[in-house]
């Protein structure tokens, strides 16, 4: 089976994914009977192009990494901008990896909506649309008989959503607790070793863990969007980041970290979703957690998530020092899931 694919955003994650499918082209074709043809790429700095015949993904990668415009590729047609590309392209699956907007999830949500209305399946690594429009977009995808998948939105490539969907039938998730933001975790771990906040933040930027503007991480917005995305999908909530009681790590001091250590604890930015008699409570904030606990095991860029369930008790997923390749793998796993769904429909 051949699937036409397109990219909305072609930054680090999308390019890592492009390298994976390019380098493993023969293996993917042999193992899954899946061949891929790229016919759309939208970028902020290198242009937006479509091609009915498709173009060489390796050439597109090389052009972007050289800083060149994509419209120099053979067969490329300018699409003006991302909105124009969604209206013009005829992909079977679009990969949306544009930057997070934690305020309203736009414009990514609108691009996904328009793609689904044109009966293109969508895989996103952007947690904003899940935090602001999960029910709408999943309902729309079902109505137009397309897929909408989003494993890469939380904890990179760790199979959180897929695990619950595929491996925990009839299980109800009743609560969530996690260390979900690598930047703040890296900073706190460094400060525990006697280093300064700004020194740790600078290093996190140099490693590519933190963005140039890390305010969304430091002030808890990133973790807030993630816990909302998790609650919306796994607990059938209808929340937005504005529903979250949020406090970041900006004013955590070395003295507080030392006091926690003296009591056998570490301070971590913890995101929680709890079902109380009054309703769902969502919160993000620094907490003292036992060094020997699951959340206390999250050091450096490691993330950890605990799921409380009605039939399986507590389940934990830990992802050790993830990188962009893990996020890119989640895009691949979602692509293969879509491919399998299409194969079943044809059977």
C-alpha positions as CSV (number, residue, x, y, z in Angstrom):
1,X,0.0,0.0,0.0
2,X,1.2,3.5,-0.8
3,X,0.3,6.5,1.4
4,X,0.9,10.1,0.4
5,X,2.2,12.1,3.4
6,X,2.6,15.8,4.1
7,X,4.3,17.9,6.8
8,X,2.9,20.9,8.6
9,X,6.1,22.1,10.2
10,X,9.5,20.7,9.4
11,X,11.5,21.4,12.5
12,X,13.7,19.1,14.6
13,X,11.0,16.5,15.2
14,X,9.6,16.3,11.7
15,X,13.1,16.1,10.2
16,X,14.1,13.3,12.6
17,X,11.0,11.5,11.5
18,X,11.8,12.1,7.9
19,X,15.3,10.6,8.5
20,X,13.8,7.6,10.1
21,X,11.4,6.8,7.2
22,X,14.0,7.6,4.6
23,X,16.7,5.4,6.2
24,X,14.3,2.6,6.9
25,X,12.3,2.8,3.6
26,X,13.0,-0.7,2.5
27,X,12.4,-2.2,6.0
28,X,9.1,-0.4,6.3
29,X,8.0,-1.6,2.9
30,X,9.0,-5.2,3.6
31,X,7.7,-5.4,7.2
32,X,4.5,-3.5,6.8
33,X,3.8,-3.5,3.1
34,X,3.9,0.3,3.3
35,X,5.4,2.7,0.8
36,X,5.4,6.5,1.4
37,X,5.3,9.4,-1.1
38,X,5.9,12.9,0.2
39,X,3.8,15.5,-1.6
40,X,3.6,18.5,0.8
41,X,5.9,20.4,3.3
42,X,5.0,23.6,5.1
43,X,7.8,25.5,6.9
44,X,8.0,28.9,8.5
45,X,11.5,29.8,7.1
46,X,11.9,27.7,3.9
47,X,8.6,28.0,2.2
48,X,5.5,25.8,1.6
49,X,5.4,23.4,-1.3
50,X,3.1,20.8,-2.8
51,X,3.6,18.3,-5.6
52,X,1.0,15.8,-7.0
53,X,3.8,13.6,-8.2
54,X,5.7,13.8,-4.9
55,X,9.3,14.9,-4.3
56,X,12.4,13.3,-2.8
57,X,12.3,13.6,1.0
58,X,16.0,13.2,1.3
59,X,16.5,16.2,-1.0
60,X,14.0,18.2,1.0
61,X,15.9,17.4,4.2
62,X,19.2,18.4,2.7
63,X,17.8,21.7,1.3
64,X,16.3,22.7,4.7
65,X,19.5,21.8,6.6
66,X,21.5,23.9,4.1
67,X,19.1,26.8,4.8
68,X,17.7,26.8,1.2
69,X,14.2,27.4,0.0
70,X,12.1,24.3,-0.7
71,X,10.7,25.6,-4.0
72,X,14.0,24.7,-5.7
73,X,13.1,21.0,-5.5
74,X,12.1,19.4,-8.8
75,X,8.3,19.4,-9.2
76,X,7.6,21.7,-6.3
77,X,4.7,24.1,-6.4
78,X,4.5,27.1,-4.0
79,X,1.6,27.0,-1.7
80,X,2.1,30.5,-0.2
81,X,1.5,29.5,3.4
82,X,0.4,26.6,5.7
83,X,-3.3,27.3,5.3
84,X,-2.9,27.4,1.5
85,X,-1.0,24.1,1.6
86,X,-3.7,22.4,3.6
87,X,-6.2,23.5,0.9
88,X,-4.0,22.4,-2.0
89,X,-2.4,19.1,-1.0
90,X,-3.9,15.7,-1.4
91,X,-2.1,13.8,1.3
92,X,-3.5,10.7,2.9
93,X,-1.8,11.6,6.2
94,X,-0.6,15.0,7.4
95,X,2.0,15.3,10.2
96,X,1.5,18.4,12.3
97,X,4.5,19.4,14.3
98,X,4.2,23.2,14.6
99,X,5.1,25.1,17.8
100,X,2.8,24.9,20.8
101,X,0.5,27.8,21.6
102,X,-0.6,27.2,25.2
103,X,-3.1,30.1,25.2
104,X,-5.6,28.7,22.7
105,X,-3.9,26.0,20.6
106,X,-4.1,28.0,17.4
107,X,-3.4,28.0,14.5
108,X,-2.6,24.3,14.7
109,X,-6.2,23.4,15.7
110,X,-7.6,25.1,12.7
111,X,-5.1,23.5,10.3
112,X,-6.0,20.1,11.7
113,X,-9.7,20.8,11.5
114,X,-9.4,21.8,7.8
115,X,-7.3,18.8,7.0
116,X,-9.8,16.4,8.5
117,X,-12.6,18.2,6.6
118,X,-10.7,17.4,3.4
119,X,-10.6,13.8,4.6
120,X,-6.9,13.6,5.4
121,X,-5.9,11.7,8.5
122,X,-3.7,13.7,10.9
123,X,-0.9,12.8,13.3
124,X,0.2,15.6,15.6
125,X,3.0,16.1,18.0
126,X,1.4,19.3,19.2
127,X,-0.4,19.1,22.6
128,X,-2.2,22.4,22.1
129,X,-5.0,20.9,19.9
130,X,-5.5,18.0,22.4
131,X,-5.7,20.4,25.3
132,X,-8.2,22.7,23.6
133,X,-10.2,20.7,21.1
134,X,-9.7,17.0,21.6
135,X,-13.4,16.0,21.6
136,X,-14.2,18.2,18.7
137,X,-11.3,16.9,16.5
138,X,-11.8,13.2,17.4
139,X,-15.5,13.5,16.7
140,X,-14.8,15.2,13.4
141,X,-12.3,12.5,12.5
142,X,-14.8,9.8,13.2
143,X,-17.5,11.6,11.2
144,X,-15.3,11.9,8.1
145,X,-13.9,8.4,8.6
146,X,-10.3,9.5,9.0
147,X,-7.8,9.0,11.8
148,X,-6.6,11.6,14.3
149,X,-3.6,10.4,16.4
150,X,-1.3,12.1,18.9
151,X,1.0,9.8,20.7
152,X,3.9,12.2,20.4
153,X,2.2,15.0,22.4
154,X,3.1,13.8,25.9
155,X,6.3,12.0,27.0
156,X,7.7,11.9,23.5
157,X,7.6,8.3,22.1
158,X,6.5,6.6,25.4
159,X,3.3,4.7,24.5
160,X,0.8,6.4,26.9
161,X,-2.3,6.8,24.8
162,X,-1.7,3.7,22.7
163,X,-1.1,1.6,25.9
164,X,-4.4,2.6,27.4
165,X,-6.3,2.3,24.0
166,X,-4.8,-1.1,23.0
167,X,-3.7,-2.8,26.2
168,X,-6.2,-1.7,28.9
169,X,-9.7,-2.4,27.6
170,X,-12.5,-1.7,30.1
171,X,-10.0,-0.1,32.5
172,X,-11.0,3.4,33.8
173,X,-8.2,5.9,34.5
174,X,-9.1,7.6,37.8
175,X,-6.1,9.8,38.4
176,X,-2.8,10.9,37.0
177,X,0.5,12.2,38.4
178,X,3.6,13.0,36.5
179,X,6.9,14.8,36.1
180,X,6.3,15.8,32.5
181,X,8.6,18.8,31.7
182,X,12.2,18.0,31.0
183,X,13.4,21.6,31.2
184,X,12.3,22.2,34.8
185,X,13.5,18.7,35.8
186,X,16.9,19.4,34.3
187,X,17.1,22.7,36.1
188,X,16.0,21.3,39.5
189,X,18.4,18.4,39.2
190,X,21.3,20.8,38.5
191,X,20.4,23.1,41.4
192,X,20.4,20.0,43.7
193,X,24.0,19.6,42.8
194,X,24.8,23.2,43.8
195,X,24.6,24.9,40.4
196,X,22.7,28.2,39.7
197,X,19.3,28.4,38.1
198,X,20.5,30.5,35.1
199,X,23.5,28.2,34.6
200,X,21.3,25.1,34.4
201,X,18.8,26.9,32.1
202,X,21.6,28.0,29.7
203,X,22.9,24.4,29.5
204,X,19.4,23.1,28.9
205,X,19.1,25.5,25.9
206,X,22.5,24.4,24.6
207,X,21.4,20.7,24.8
208,X,18.2,21.5,22.9
209,X,16.0,20.6,25.9
210,X,14.7,24.1,26.4
211,X,13.6,26.7,23.9
212,X,15.2,30.1,23.6
213,X,12.2,31.4,25.4
214,X,11.7,28.8,28.2
215,X,9.0,30.8,30.1
216,X,6.3,28.3,29.1
217,X,8.4,25.5,30.8
218,X,9.6,27.5,33.9
219,X,6.1,28.9,34.7
220,X,4.4,25.5,34.3
221,X,2.4,26.1,31.1
222,X,3.9,23.2,29.3
223,X,3.1,20.8,32.1
224,X,-0.4,22.3,32.4
225,X,-1.1,21.7,28.7
226,X,0.2,18.1,29.0
227,X,-1.9,17.2,32.1
228,X,-5.0,18.6,30.4
229,X,-4.2,16.6,27.2
230,X,-3.8,13.5,29.3
231,X,-7.0,14.1,31.3
232,X,-9.0,14.9,28.2
233,X,-8.0,11.7,26.5
234,X,-7.6,9.2,29.3
235,X,-10.2,10.5,31.8
236,X,-12.8,11.8,29.3
237,X,-12.4,15.4,30.6
238,X,-13.3,18.5,28.7
239,X,-10.8,20.8,30.3
240,X,-8.4,23.5,29.0
241,X,-5.1,24.8,30.5
242,X,-7.1,27.6,32.2
243,X,-8.7,24.9,34.4
244,X,-5.3,24.1,35.9
245,X,-4.0,25.5,39.2
246,X,-0.6,26.4,38.0
247,X,2.7,27.4,39.7
248,X,6.1,27.1,38.2
249,X,9.7,26.7,39.5
250,X,10.9,30.3,38.9
251,X,11.2,31.1,42.6
252,X,12.4,27.8,44.0
253,X,15.6,28.4,46.0
254,X,18.6,26.3,46.8
255,X,17.6,26.5,50.4
256,X,14.3,24.8,49.7
257,X,16.0,22.1,47.7
258,X,18.5,21.5,50.5
259,X,15.7,21.3,53.1
260,X,13.9,18.7,51.0
261,X,17.0,16.7,50.6
262,X,17.6,16.7,54.3
263,X,14.2,15.1,54.8
264,X,14.8,12.4,52.1
265,X,12.9,14.2,49.4
266,X,13.4,16.1,46.1
267,X,11.4,19.0,44.7
268,X,9.8,18.2,41.3
269,X,7.3,20.1,39.2
270,X,4.4,17.6,39.4
271,X,1.3,17.7,37.3
272,X,-1.8,16.0,38.7
273,X,-5.3,15.1,37.7
274,X,-7.5,14.0,40.5
275,X,-11.2,13.0,40.5
276,X,-12.7,14.6,43.7
277,X,-16.3,14.5,44.9
278,X,-16.5,18.1,43.6
279,X,-15.2,17.2,40.2
280,X,-11.9,16.9,38.3
281,X,-9.0,18.9,39.9
282,X,-6.0,19.7,37.7
283,X,-2.9,21.2,39.2
284,X,0.8,21.8,38.4
285,X,3.3,22.9,40.9
286,X,6.5,22.1,42.8
287,X,6.1,19.3,45.3
288,X,8.5,17.5,47.7
289,X,8.5,13.8,46.6
290,X,10.4,11.0,48.2
291,X,13.7,10.2,46.7
292,X,12.8,6.5,46.5
293,X,9.4,7.2,44.8
294,X,8.6,6.8,41.1
295,X,8.4,10.6,40.7
296,X,11.5,11.1,42.7
297,X,13.4,8.8,40.3
298,X,12.9,11.4,37.5
299,X,16.4,13.1,37.3
300,X,17.8,15.2,34.5
301,X,15.5,15.1,31.5
302,X,13.8,11.8,32.5
303,X,10.0,11.9,32.7
304,X,7.6,9.7,34.8
305,X,3.9,9.3,34.8
306,X,1.7,7.3,37.2
307,X,-1.8,6.2,36.1
308,X,-4.3,5.4,38.8
309,X,-6.9,2.9,37.5
310,X,-9.9,1.0,38.8
311,X,-8.9,-2.5,37.7
312,X,-5.1,-2.4,37.5
313,X,-4.2,-0.2,40.4
314,X,-1.3,2.0,39.8
315,X,0.7,1.8,36.5
316,X,3.9,3.8,35.9
317,X,5.7,4.7,32.7
318,X,9.2,6.1,32.9
319,X,11.1,7.5,29.9
320,X,14.8,7.9,30.6
321,X,16.4,11.0,29.1
322,X,14.4,11.1,25.9
323,X,15.5,13.0,22.7
324,X,14.0,14.1,19.5
325,X,14.3,10.6,18.0
326,X,11.8,9.3,20.6
327,X,9.2,11.9,19.6
328,X,9.8,11.1,16.0
329,X,9.3,7.5,16.6
330,X,5.8,8.3,18.1
331,X,4.9,9.8,14.7
332,X,6.0,6.5,13.0
333,X,4.0,4.4,15.5
334,X,0.9,6.5,14.7
335,X,1.5,6.2,11.0
336,X,1.7,2.4,11.2
337,X,-1.5,2.3,13.3
338,X,-3.3,4.3,10.6
339,X,-1.9,2.0,7.9
340,X,-3.2,-1.0,9.7
341,X,-6.6,0.6,10.1
342,X,-6.7,1.2,6.3
343,X,-5.6,-2.4,5.6
344,X,-8.5,-3.7,7.8
345,X,-11.0,-1.6,5.9
346,X,-9.7,-3.0,2.6
347,X,-9.8,-6.6,3.8
